[in-house]
Amino acid sequence: MAGLCTALGFYIAPPAILFAAVGIALLHDRRYMAALSSEFEDIINDPFLHEELPFAFRHLPKKIKKAANALKMAAPPEIYVIKNYPRFAASSPVPHSAILFSSALFRRVNSDEAEGLSAHELKHLTSGTLTQSRILGVLGSTASVASGLNFIYQAGALLIDILYGCKELKTPAVMTAASFVAAPIVANIARLTIASHSRRVEFRMDREASDVTGRPEAIASALQKIDDEQADFEHHMRYVSGWPNIFWRGIRGLKCIFAEHPNTTRRRKRLLKMAKRSGNKKSLSLV
């Protein structure tokens, strides 16, 4: 009986595991997109979260519309200013193209810096980065889920061999142990791959946004101001929580490894090098 189960499992288990892993990954992607759309809909449709664009930035929507036309968007994105939005600036193609700004952002940046961030978000909307991330996410989820299901299968096969009194347990035991070790490794490799791709996308969006505005130094300055704002919050949390600095350094280290956005210092260095090479030549699309 155990031999029959092993033989059947050898031929049936691999495609079954792959089919189940793909199905679970696609379901996860569908739920993620539904949650993303719901999150943006809740924010957009809540009038109590909205604020007026500050007077100093009153020309920003027109410039974004002009840049959107230059980038051949079907329709310019809607612009929303959200009260203390934690992401400072974000874009989403669902439920419709929109760029969301935090009200706190406009207390930090000037008009040139706001235009640079707007161009960055516009490039996200026009470059299909969300679709690329979704495809990579499905592949990563498939690998992670498949490795986990493989461990369950190997452990189940080992248990059946034990229950039916098989004397040769070395091979299934080794396979079970190997799958147990491999499952978290595969999951973290998938996560690191997705994070690495996301960081490369951010570098590319910075470069392309600089081509749109012709002012990479403005984007660099805006990124530094956002980073300073977040550092102030982290400092406040350290003070309130009372945790030692070594704890927060460890958290920062892990965040850098799995972060979807690259280190601000590296982004600023690249942007400032671009500014030096370009000689601050201005583009016609967002000026």
N, C-alpha and C positions, 0 to 999 in steps of 0.2 A: 504493500500500500504506500509506504513511504517512498519507494523507488518510483512508483507511478506518479505520485504528487511532484516529485523532483523533476521527472521527465516532462510532465505537463507544464510545470512552472518555468522550465528552461525555455520553452517555446512561446508560452503565453504571456509570462510576466513582463518581459522587456517592452513589447508594444503596448500592453495594458498600462504599464507605468507611464510610458511616454504620452499615451492618449489622455490619461487622467491628469498628468502634469500640465499638458497644454490647455485642457479644459479649465482647470483651476486657475491657471495664469490668465486666461482670457476673461474669466469671471471676475478675477481681482481687478483687471484693467477696466472692465465695464463699471464696476463699483467705484473705482477711483475716479473715473471721468464723471460719473453721476454725482459723487461727493464734491468734486471740483466745481461742477456747474451749479450745484445747490449752494455751495459756499459763496460764489460770486453773485448768484441771484439774490441770496439773503442780504448781502451787503448793498447791492445796487438798488434793491427795492425797499430798503429801510431809510426813509427820509430823515430820521433822527440822527443817522450817521453821516449825512452829507453836510459839507460846508461849501461856502462860496470860494471860488478861486481868488486869492489875494489880488488887490488892484495892481500891484507891481508886476504881476504875471498875466495880466488880462489879454495879452497878445499870444500867449502860448497855444491855445486851441487852434487859432488860425495858422500858426506855423506848423503845428502837428498835421493839420489838414493838408497844407501845402506839401509837406514831406511825404505824406501818405499818397498823394497824387503822383509825386515824383517816383515813388516806389511801386506805382501801378497797383495799389490796393483797390479792390472793388468798391469799398466804402471806407471812409476814414473812421477810426475807432472813436467810441464815446469816451469822454474824459470825466472822471469822477474824483472829487477830493473827499477823502474819508477821514473822519475824526480819529486822530491817533492810530492810524492803520499801521500795524507792526512791521509790514514789509517795506514801508517807505515808498516803493514804486514797484508795480507789478502789472502784468498784462495777461489777458486770457482771450482765446478765440471762442470760448463757450460761456454763457449761452449766445453771446455775440461779441464781436471784437471790442475790447474795452481796455483802457489803461487806468489804473487806480493809483492815486497818489495819497500819501499820508499828509494830513494837515501839518504834522510836525516837520515834514520835509521842507516846506516853504519858509519855515523859521530859520532854516540853516543855510539854504542854497540861494544863489542869485539866478538871474534869468538865463545866462549862458549855461550854467550847470544844470538847470531844469530842462533846457532844451537838449542837452547831451543825454540825460537820463531818458527823456522822451524818445529820442532817436534809438537808444538801446532797446527800449520796449517795442518800438515799431519794428525793428529788425527781428525780434522774437516772433512777432505776429506774421511777418512776411516770409520768414525763412523756413517755416515748417519744423521748428525745433521741438514743438510738442509732439508731433507725429513721430519724429525720430526717437524721442525719449520713450514714447509709448512702445514702439517696436523693441527697443533695447530692454525696456522693463519687462515685456512679455517673455523675451528670450531668457533674461536673468531669472524671472520667477519660475519659468519652466525648468531650468537647470536646478534651482534650489528645491522646488517641490519634488522633482524626479529623484534627487539624491535622498530626500527624506523618505519618499515612498519605497525606494530601493532598500533602505535600512529596515523598514517595517517588513518588507517581503523577506529579506534575509533572516531577520529575527524569527519570523513566523515559520520559515522553512526549518530553521534550527530547532525550534520548539516541537515541530511535528516529528523530526528525526529522534528527538529525545523521548517523546511520548510513545513512539513505536519501537523503541529499543534499538535503534541503529548503533552499531559499534563504531563506525567510522564517523566521528564528529569533528575531527580536526579541520577539514576543509570548510564545512558550513560555519564553524565557530570563527575561523579566520575571516571568512567573507563577511560575517556579521560585524566583527570588530572593525574591519576595514571600512565597511559602509557607515558604521557609527562615527568613525573619525572623519570620513570624507564629507559627510552631510554638512556640518558647520563650515568646513573649509570651502566647499563649493558655494554655499550661501554667501559667505563673506567675499569670495572672489567675484561673484556676480554683483554684489553691492558695491565693491570697490570699482569694478568696471563701469557701472552706471554712473557713479560719482565722478570718475575720471573723465568720462564722456561729457558729463554736464559741465565740468570745469573748462574743458576745451571749447565747448559751445559758448560759454561766457566770454572767454578770451576773443573768440571770433566775433561775437556780437559787439564787444567793445571796439574792435578794429573797424567793423562795418559801420557802426554808429559814428565813429570818428570820420569816416569817409563822407557820411551824410552831412555832418555839421561843419567839418573842417576845423574843429577845435577839440582835439583829444585831451588837451590840458584841462579843459572845463570838466570833462567826464572824470578825469583823475581827481580833480579837486572835490567834486561831488561825492565820489566814492570815499574819500578821506573823511569828509564831514559826516557821512552816514556811519562810517566805522567808529568815529569818535562818539557819536550818539549811542551806538550800541555798547561801546566800552564804558560809557558813563552808567548805563543800565547794569552792566555786569559788575561794575565796582559797587553800585548800590546793593545788588544782591549779595555780594560778598560781605558787605557791612551788616546787612539785615540778618543773614543766615548765621554769621559767625563761623562759617567753615574756614579752615586754614587755606592759604594761597595755593598750597600744593594740590589740594583737591581741585581747584578751579584750573590750575595748569594742566592737570590730567584730563579734565573735561575738554579744555581747549585743544589738547593734543589729539584726542579722539575725534573731535569735530573737524580738525584739519584733514584727517585721513578719510573720513566719510563725507566731508562737506560737498555739497553740490555747487557751491560758489568758490572760486579760487581765493587765495589770500589777497587781501586788499593791497598790500605792499607790492606784490608781484604784478597785480593789474595796473597799479599806478606807474611802476617802472616801465612797463611796456607802452603805456599810453604816452608817457613823457618822452620816451625814445621816438615814438611816432611824431609827436609834436616837433621835436628837434629836427627830424628828417624832412618833415613837410614844410617847415618854415612858416607854420601857422597860415597856410593857404585856406581860404574859406570856400565852402561849397555854396551852391546856389539853392539847395533844397530846403534848408531850415534856417536861413538867415534873411 
